[in-house]
Amino acid sequence: GQNPEKANNLTAFSSLIGLQREIVLRIYEQCKLSRNKVTAPLSIEYLATYCKTTKLSAQKTIQRLGRKKVITRIEYKNGRSG
């Protein structure tokens, strides 16, 4: 098991670098545009194109950000148009 105190720790934005930081900033911009804490659905392809990276790198980065509790997926669609 994991120490309960450690499980509740949040990752500081200042500790993010590279692709993780770029993706979080893009998601933040989308939230700001919609004036909401939840963005409209964003595809992996969209984020990969914006960050000039591969879809696989963007997907893995989003998974890591989720594990760090920096972002939370409200809805998830697997597959081609996910």
N, C-alpha and C positions, 0 to 999 in steps of 0.2 A: 503494500500500500504506500500511498504518497502522504507525506505530512500535510494535514489539513491547512496549515498556515501557508505552505508553499503552493497548494492548489488554488488558493484565492488570489495569489499575486497576479497583477496585471502588468503587461509589458508596456514600458514607457515609449511614447512615439519617438523620442530622441534616440532610443536604442536601435531603431530600425534603420537599415541602410540599403542602398541599391534598389533592387526590384521590389522588395517588400515595401519600402518607403514610397516608391512611385505608384504602386497599386493602391495603397492606403490613401494617398493624396488624390488619386483619380476618383476613388469611391467617395471621399469627402466632398470633392467638387460636385459630384452627382447629387449627393445629399443636399448640398447647399443650393443647387439649382431647383431641386424639387421642394425645398424648404421642409424637409422631413428627415427623420433619422433612418429611414429605409429608402433605398434607391429603387428605381424601376429595375426589372430584371436586366442584369449585365452578363453578356456572354463571355466566355473565356477568350474567344477569338477577338472580341472588341478590346478587352484589356491587354491581350498580347500585342495587338496592332498598335494601340496607344503607347505601350511601353517598349515597343520595338524589340520584342522577344518572341520565342516560340510558344505555341499553345501549351505544350507540355511543361515548360518552365513556369508559365503563368498559373497553370493548374496546381502545380506542386507548391508554388509560393502562396496561393490562396489557402491550400490545406495547412501550411505552416502557420499562416496568420490566424487561422481558425483555432489551431492547437494552442497558440499563444494567447488566445482570447482577445485579439486585437479587433477581429471582425466576427460577426455571427451571420450565418446563412439562415434566412427566414424560410425561403423556399428553395428547392433544389430540383433541377430537372436533368436527368442523366440521358446521355445519348447525343445524337446528331445536333439537335437544336438546343442542347442544354447549355 
